[in-house]
Amino acid sequence: MPHAIEEFVRLAPEVWPEGAPQCQPGDLDQWAPMGVGLPPGTPIPVMPWDSPATALKRTSHLGVQPHSGHPFTGAPSHEPAGGTVYFALRRSPDDFAAMLRMMGVKWLDSTDYAAFFRESTDPADRYVSQLRVVPRFALKYHFRVPEGPLGEELRRQPLPLGEVLSRFVDHFMQAHREKRYPLDGLLGGDGDFAREFLGFGFSVENQYAGIYRIWTRAYIATK
């Protein structure tokens, strides 16, 4: 059991048990691009005043945009909110909930989503534990996962999405305080002048489809 997070979230396997989607939702090496991402064969919206060139150009507004990490050009072109935020201390549950709302996180009250978890074995990864949540809509239309009884069971979560994200932070903060989640030396700290502390990252992989990722990370603080 990975650090007992299965006490509050049902985890799906890395390889989806039904069908054979070309892109596995449990492949955490891949990041979902931003944007609507029209599937192949989708009719192009054509207006009465369009020319063929104008209609073809319109598909670019309904495509996808990879994550670049640049503060300006990496902003989502087709979504009002998103991005990545790094934080360490959670002042209150209201602060965390406000952050999620500002980043455009939706379906916070839903219990119909899949969750995928992985732990790093290499400090160069710059994360320690990560969780990706993928709602039913994204599984069906973004990853093209066929629906069936096994998938339905994996999506049946005990807690709403927003609460699971909050519990993830609380869980690892408590484990770190109780010295059950050591980070010493991950970034070369000496345990005296330079020490590793627990931080977090949260990213909106795709705001339209509602794909999100949260992870733990180490950061260095010096005397």
Secondary structure by P-SEA (a helix, b strand, c coil): ccccccccbbbbcccccccccccccccccccccccccccccccccccccccaaaaaaaccccccccccccccccccccccbbbbbbbcccccaaaaaaaaaaacccccccccbbbbbbbbccccccccbbbbbbccccccccccccccaaaaaaacccccaaaaaaaaaaaaaaaaaacccccccccccccccbbbbbbbccccccccccccccccbbbbbcc
